[in-house]
Amino acid sequence: MNPDPQVMRRFELTLHKRWPGWVPKPTVVVNGEAQPTQWGTRNWKVPGTDPVAVTVFLFNRMWKFGEVQCTVGPDDGQRFKYSAPWLPFGAGKIRPV
């Protein structure tokens, strides 16, 4: 089913890195489309009313880590927070705010 391009909705994603230390910039994948981004709070526009799959991960030139997935439902204005792992391996955490 193709999303209706006339219907747009938003969700908010806060990307939180651990302190101290260097952490690579995150990549957010929304419905299979990767979008490198910055740390902090961003709004993401998605078309249609179907749930969307969101994956967040970090990549340090050699391996991918901190990967976590969630599904954003059809409601507009949902808010989520991603927290990077303390060490450069393992999964991150994502939760509704």
Buried (B, 14 or more C-beta within 10 A) or exposed (E): EEBEEEEEBEBBBBBBBEEEEEBBEBBBBBBEEEEEBEBEEBEBEBBBEBEBEBBBBBBEEEEEBBBBEBEBEEEEEBEBBBBBBEEBEEEBEBEEE
